[in-house]
Amino acid sequence: ASRTHVDAAPNARFISGGTDILGEIKEGILEVDILVSLAGLSGASEIISSDLGLEIGALVTLARIASDQSIVETYPVLAQAAESVATPQIRNVGTLGGNLCQRPRCWYYRSPLFDCLKKGGETCFASDEGNKYHAILGAENCHIVHPSDVAVALLALDATVVVSNASGDRQMPIGDFFVSPDVNMLAENVLEPGEFVSKVKIPQPSSGTRSVYLKAKERQAYDFALSSVAVSLEVRDETITQAHVALGGVAPVPYSVPQVDSELTGQKIREVDVQAIGQLAVKDAQPLSDNSYKVRLTASMVARAVSRLISE
């Protein structure tokens, strides 16, 4: 499909790799009249490198992102995030656009037994119990966490998302692409009917930029993040001149921590207190009954990520 209207059917949806949307259909969460394939969409399977940076089409697979040499060398945080997703089989099928647009993995949302807020109900069942995997930051009424790994890396890289429909394109900083439940309870992003993610743009990093992605999960393979962190630092003359830290697995959207960015910027790398930086990242945390471990885990991971980069 090339810029195909999905307005012809009230419950039409675009599909690329299908690893998430097919699961929603099978679980009875999503009713679809028509699935419109994006296969063959012009330019959507390309990775284009230039002096301005990188453009990655929405249909590029996670496996290709993880192994592409230009990404591995220039944007290691993104390659590492893509490599961390699920299993090799899923990475060979799952796409960049699909990973950004996947729905929550919250077991109350995914279960037909619970009519939760995210499905138009009146209760977030995670508020009281069974919330081991839920949000500790940025959540009010609904405590989902956004499941995308690559979104966290792209947030640390100041990426731009290009959204398309039959009429044309619009683009936005990746942080503006996602919406929290308190803005729109029934959606996780700004896509309107008939729109799809067509590509992602990443600016060319300056010399001295280094980046890393760390992910904690219960099992070695095929698990979503308990917590994850993406860090990009620009270092010149032993001084951090720019910092971007993003968190995953802990909030309803990929989560920026600007207070950490500000604290790191301008510091000599030999003088950075990584433990204090880790604590600063979670200072606004509001854990639920079963997930206070995420506060300690996330602080530790931020400290580890920053420590790794300033030791390079």
N, C-alpha and C positions, 0 to 999 in steps of 0.2 A: 504494500500500500504506500502510495506517495502522496502525503498530505490529504489523506482520505477523510471525508466527513464521517463522523460517527453519530451525527444527529438523526440519521434515518431511523435508528432504533433507540428507544428510550433507555435501554440497558446495554448499550454497546460499549465495549472496552477495547483498548489497544493491547496487543500482546507482543512481546519480543521473545525472551527465553522461556517465559512462562513458569519459572520455578516458584514464584509466589502466588500469582493470580490463579493458577490451576489448583493450588492447595486450598485457596479460599473458596473456590467453586465446589470442590469435593467436600469441604467441611460444612457447606451450606451457609456460609457467611455472605457470599456474594451471588446474586442472581444476574446472569448475563444472557442477553438474547443473541448477540453477535460478538465474536472475537475478531478484531481487525488486525491482521498481521502487519508489523512494521518491516518485515524482511524485504530487502530490496530498496529500502528508503535511501535515496541518493546521499552519499557521503557519510551515512550513519555508521558504517563499519570501518572508518578510516581514522588513523592517528596521524596528525599533521604537525610537524615541528617547524618553527620559524624563529626569527630573531625576537619576535614578540612573545613567544611562549609555545604552548602546546594546545592543540584542539583534539579532543577525543570524542568520536561519534558515540551516540547512545547505545548502538548495537555492538560495540566492541566488547568482547567477552572479558570477564574478570581474569581468566587464565592468561589472556594476551596482555592485559595491563600489568599483571604480575611479572611477566617475562620480557616485556618490551625493553630493549636496551636503553633507549633514550629516557624512559621513565625510571628504570632501575638506577641509572647514573645521575639523573638530574632531579628526580622527584622520588627519592627512596621511600618516603613516608607513604606515598600512594601505592607503590609496588608492594610494600609490606602489608598494607591494609587489604589490598586485593588478594594477596596470598593467604591471608588469615581467614578468608571466608570459606566456611563449610568444607566440602571435599573436592578433590580434583575433578570428579565427574560433574559436580554442580558448577564449579568455576569454568568448566569448558562450555557450559550452556548459558549460565547466568550472565547478564549484560550490565554494563554501567548504568544505563537508564533504569533498568528494572531494580537494581540494587538501591538506587536513590528513591524509588517510588514504592518500595515494599511496605506492606501494612504491619501493624504491631504484632508481636508474638505473645502478648499477654494471654495467659491461659483462660482468663475470664472472657476476653474478647473472642478467642478462638473456639470456645465451647458453646454448643447450642443450648446448654442448660442455664446460661446466665445472660439476662437482658441488660447488659451494662450500659454505662453512659455512652461509650463509643459506638454502640449499636442503636442509640436513640432511647435507651432506658433512663432510669432515674438514679441509679446507684453505681458507684465505683466500688466493687466488691473487694478490691485490693486495699482499700482504706483501713480495713479492720484486721485482716488476716490473709495468709497465703500470699505474702508480698515480698518474698525473698529476692525476686528478680526485678523489682519495680524501681521507680525513680526516687532519687534522693535530692534532686535539684530541679528547680523550675517547674514543679508540678503543683497544681492547686486542687481541682476537683477530680481530675483523671490522672492516674499514676503510671501510664504506659512509659516505656522507654523506646526510643527510635532504634531499630535494629541494624541500620546501615553502618558498615565499617568504612567503606570508601568515602561516605559523606563526611565523616570526622576528619579524615586526611585532607579532603578537598577544602574543608573549612579552614584548616591550618595553612593551606596554600593560597587562600584568598581567591578561590576559583569563582567563575561566573557560569551560571546555568542558562542555556539557550532553550527556550520553549517555543514550539511551533504549532500552527494549525493550518487550515486550508487558506487562510488569508495572509499569513506571514509569520514573522518571528518577533519575540520579545526576549530580553535577557535581564538578568538580575544577579546580584551577589548571592552566592549559595546560601548564606545565612537567611536571606529573605525568601528563598524558595520554600523553606519549611515553615509550618505554622503549628503552634502549640494548641492543645485542646481548649484552652480558655479563649482562643481566638476563633477556632472552628472545631467543634467537638467531633465532627463526622469526617474530617479530612486531615492529612498530615502535611499537605503541600498546597501550593496556590494554583495547581492545574485546574483549568476550567473544562467543561465538556468540549470534546473535540481537540483538546491540546495534548501534546506529548513532549517529553524531553527529547531534543534532537542532538544536542552536543554539550560538552563542557569545555570551557576555556580556562587555562591556567597560565598566569603570567610567568615570564621568564625570570627565574630567581637571579639575584645579584651574586657576584662572586663572594665566597665566604659563607654562603647559605648551606646549612646542614639540617637534616630532618630525620625523624624516627617515628614509628608507630608501635605501640605496645598494647597487647590485649590479654586480659585475664579471662579464662573460661573454665568451666568445671571439668570438661573432658578435652582430650588433646585434639580430637577431630569433631567436625560437625556440631559446633556449639556457637551460640550467640554470646556476645560479650557480657560478662558480669560487670566489667568496667574496661574502658579503653582510653588511650590518650595519644593524641597526635601533636607533635611539637616541631615547629620550624623556627630556627634561629639564624639570624645573619650576624656574623662575627667579623669584626675588623679591628686589627691592632689589639687583640685580646679583650675587646669590649663588645658586648652584645648591643648592636645598633637597631635591631628589630626582632620582635618575638611574637609568635602566634601559637597559642596553646588551645586545643579543643578536646572535649571529652565525649565519650560515647558510652552507652549502656547505663547511663545514670540520669537521664532527663528525657522528656517527651520529644525533644528535638536534639540534633547534634549541638553540643553546648559550648559556647565561647566563654572564656574566663578573662575578660579584658583587664581585670585587676592584676592578674598574673603577668599578662603581656606588659603592662605598665611598670610593674615591679622589676621585671627582668631587663627591660630596655635601659641601656646606659650603664649597666653594671659590668665591672671587670669579671671575666669568667672565673678568676681565682678567688673572687670574693663572694660568689653566689652561695647562699645558704639553701641548698636544695630541699632540706627538710621543711624549712619555713615556707618555701615556694609551694611545696605539696600541701601544707596546711592551709595556705591562702586560697588554693584552688577549691577547697571544700568548705570554706568558712560559712557559706550560706546553706549548707546541707540541712535538710529536714527529713531524716530517715523515718521509715515506718517501723512497725513492730518487729519485723523479721529481717531487715536489710541494713542495720547499722554497720555491718561489716564492710559495706561498700564505701563508707566514709574513710575508714582506715586504708582500705585497698586502693582507692583512687588517689589519696594523698601519697601513698607509697609509690604508685606507678608514675605519677607526675614527677616526683623526686628522682626516680630511676631514669626516666626519659631525659630530663634536663641534665642529670649527671652524665649520662652517656654522651650527650652532644657537646658539653663543655669539656669533655675529656678527649675529644677527637683531635 
